[in-house]
Structure formats: C-alpha cells, structure tokens
Amino acid sequence: MCQRKTIDIFCGTRGARLLSKGRLSWKRWVDLLLLACLLLNTYGCITYHGVTPLSPLPGYPASPATIPSLQPVLEWEPSEGTEVTYDVIIVEGLEGGRLYNPGKTVFYREGITENKVKIEPPLVFDRLYWWSVRTRNGDKVSEWSSYDSVAMYGNVSVTARNYPYPFRTPVNENGLHDDPTSH
C-alpha cells in the first residue's frame, strides 16, 4: 500500500511567533512555504516481494539508510509455517542494480531458524550493501526477496523495480558522515 509522506514545517502560531520576534525573516518564511508545497507534492510507494524487511528498512535505492554498526542485525517479518528456515545474502555492489547479477558476495548463510541474523565478520566502513532473504520449507525454496520503489516529485516519477534491500555502513568508527576533527 502506498503512503503519502509529508514534512512538518514552521506554520500556524509557532511560525507567526518566530516571524514577529525577528527569528524568521519574511524571505525565509516564503522559502519554507515553497519547500512545504514541494514536499507536500512529494510522496512514494514501496512494494515488497517475498519476505518483508523490518531492519534496516530499505528506503529508496538512491538514498539507502546508514546503519550505525559494521555488524548489523538484519531482521524480517517471520514467515508462516513450522519448518521454515531462511537464507540471507549480502552483496557489495550490483551490476545493473539487480540481485540476479550481483557484485561481490560478502555474506551468505542458509538454514537460519530465527527471523534475524547478525552479520559476522564485520563489514567495511562507508560501503553500500544490498541484502535479501528467502525461505525454505522442505523442498520448497522461495525467490529472493526484493522491492519496488516509486517516488513522485511533483510531476516527475522515479521508479526502481526488483531491487534487493540497500543499506550503507557508517563512514567511520564514530558512525559519523564526516570527520569530527575537521570542525
């Protein structure tokens, strides 16, 4: 199901108070209103195929979530059935953005009995990874899970189909996006 995403901006009495106290100029107020109009016309839809991820959530392929650890715990919705096990794969880089043409496999595990797994050994700082999970129930093996993402920016639509779930590792050991000593 698609959900419209919006952003909360300074508006109403709070915005008026900031404006009257001189903390928010008229130009900035207009800029915020224009941004709000743009963002109110921005929404997206994610459709999952197969097993649904719980953590980390995929977001849009062009801007994956940055996780705080090099040893994340991947978690997904449990499948129904008593004899279900899971296989998980993590690849670094995708050729053509598809799991059926993956880059380097950095983690692969079969026979997982819980709906989560901790990644060992640690991954590398500041890398983009893609993960997917599939189920096994006796002789039946599902397809690798994937998702479709559609983002609308006004009249522009950006679509990504059949992607594994992306995430990015932290840039450094502090989990920061930049060098803390450079400020």
N, C-alpha and C positions, 0 to 999 in steps of 0.2 A: 504494500500500500504506500502511496506517495504522501509525503508530508511537506507542507509549506513551512520553510524556515524564515524567521524574521529576526530582527535585531532591536533591542531596546535602546532608545536614544533619549537625550535630554528633551523632554517635552512637558507640556502642561505647566503646573505651578512651579515645579523644580526648575525647569528651563527658564521660566519668566523671572524667578528669583535670581538665578545666575546672571541673566541678562541685565536686570535692574541694578545689581551690585557691581557691574562692570567686569565680571569674571568671564563673560562670554560676549564677544563683540557681535554686532549685527551681521558682519560678514561670516563669522564662524557659525552663527545661528543658521544662516541661509545655507552654508556648506553642509551642516548637519542635516537640515531638512532635505536637501538634494540627495545626500547619501542615503537617508531613510527611504526616499522614494525609489532609489535604485535598488536598495536591499529588499524592500517590500515586493519588488518585482523579480527577486532572485529566489529561486526555490529549486529543489532537486528531488530525485526519486532514486532509491536503491532497491533493487530486486535481487534476492538471494536464490541461488540454485543449489540444491543439496543441503548440506549441513550449514546452519546459520552461526556465524561467529558471535561471541559475546565479548571477548577481549583479546587483542585490541580490535576495536571497531575499524572497519576499513576506510570510511570516508570516501573522498573522490580520489581516483588513481593519481591525478596530478598533484595532490597535496595530502599525502598519507600522514597518519598520526605519528608523532615521535614518541617512542616508548621511553620510560626512564631507566631501563636496565639492559645490559647486554645478555642477560639470561631471562628473557620474558617467560611468563606462563601464558601459553595460548589456551583459550577456553572457548567452547562452543556449546550450542544447545544440545542436550542429550537426545539420542535417537530412541525411539520406542523399540522394545524387544529385550529379551533377557540374555541373549547370546551375542549381543552386538559388541564388536571391537572397532577401533579406529586406527587409521593410518594417517600420519601427518608428514607433509613435506614442506621444506623451506628452500627457496632458491634465491640466489643473488643475481639480479638482472634477468630480464626476459627478452628473448628475441621476438620482435613483433608484438610484444605485450601479451603473449598467450602462454599458459602453462604447458600446453602440448609441445611447445618449442622453448623449453626453459634454458636459463643460463646455468650457472654452476649450482649444483645441489649442495647445500651446506648442512642440512639436517633431514633425516628420513627415519621414521620409526613406524613399525607395524605392531598390531596386537595390543594397542593401548586400551585398557579396560575402563578408565575414567574419561570424562568429557573435558579433560585438560591435560597439558603436558608442559613441564619445564624444559626449556631448551638448554642442552649441555652438549658440548663445551660452549663457552661464551661466544657470542657473535662479535663483529668488528665495529668499532666506532664509526659513526657518520656514513652508514650504508643503507641503501634501500633494499628491502627484502620483500618477498611475496610468499604467502603461505596458503595451504589448502589442506583440507581434511576429507576423508572418505570413510564410509562404513563398510564393515564386513559382517555378514550374518550367515554363518555356514559357508556354502559355496557361492553365495551372492555377494558381489563387490560393487558398490555404487561408483558413479562417476566422481571425479574430484570436484569439490565444491567451488563455486565461483559466484560472481555477482555482476550485475549490470548497473551502471550509474548514468543518470541523465541529470544534467544541471541546466537550468534556464536562467539566463541573464537578460532580462527584458525580452527582446525578440530573438536572441541568439541561444541556440541549443548545443550543448556539448555532450556527446554520448560516448560511453565506453562499455563494451559488451564482453562478457565471458572472461573477466579478469579474476585471477586469484586475489586474496586479500593482502593489500600492501601495508607495510609499516616501515618506519625509519628508526635506526638506533641513535642514541644521543651523540652529540658532536664530541664531547669529552667526558672525563670521569665525573664532572660535576653535573652532567646532564644538561649543560647549557648549550645555547645556539651560537655562542661566541666566546672569546677568551675573556675571563673575568678580570684579568690583569690589565687589559687594554683600556679600561675606563678611567 
